[in-house]
């Protein structure tokens, strides 16, 4: 083998080892965070683009409104998300689903 092929083999071996070690490290540290168990602090720490879908899920999950009513996505984006962030900053240890009634009470005003 020439020097080039030794270098190529070394680079491929290093890449494979790095890939395996990164995969092993991330598989041990993965946590599943769903809106069901999400804390207010986790909600505040979310990327702002993901706040609206999470808030929409929380506000409409397991709801049985008369006549098929629900909190619309537009209302969630414009009103519920800023309200949820405000309430969550006051109570960062609360579970997001626990403040749902407080958010809905403010939205109905």
Secondary structure, DSSP 8 states (H G I E B T S, - for coil): --HHHHHHHHHHHHHHHHHHHHHHHHHHH-----GGG-BHHHHHTS-HHHHHHHHHHHHHTT---GGG----HHHIIIIIHHHHHHHHHH-TTSBGGGGHHHHHHHHT-
